[in-house]
Amino acid sequence: MPEPKTRQHYLDTADEALRKASQLANYAENAAHHPDNRRTTGNLAAAGALYADIARSAAAIAQAMPETPED
């Protein structure tokens, strides 16, 4: 059986997902300014929104968990 995930695991997941969301938002913004890339803007923005949802979910799970496994 796999080890239970820790609060830190969920915080790390949230942090990584937030970085990806930010990066994809930058890509979408840049694509929106280039006529050849405008058709990819929506896909990049949607992927960024998905990663933002993952970050929020992981942060909410971490917040609900005790800070240490003994708590």
Rosetta blueprint (number, residue, H / E / L):
1 M L
2 P L
3 E L
4 P L
5 K L
6 T L
7 R H
8 Q H
9 H H
10 Y H
11 L H
12 D H
13 T H
14 A H
15 D H
16 E H
17 A H
18 L H
19 R H
20 K H
21 A H
22 S H
23 Q H
24 L H
25 A H
26 N H
27 Y H
28 A H
29 E H
30 N H
31 A H
32 A H
33 H L
34 H L
35 P L
36 D L
37 N L
38 R H
39 R H
40 T H
41 T H
42 G H
43 N H
44 L H
45 A H
46 A H
47 A H
48 G H
49 A H
50 L H
51 Y H
52 A H
53 D H
54 I H
55 A H
56 R H
57 S H
58 A H
59 A H
60 A H
61 I H
62 A H
63 Q H
64 A H
65 M L
66 P L
67 E L
68 T L
69 P L
70 E L
71 D L
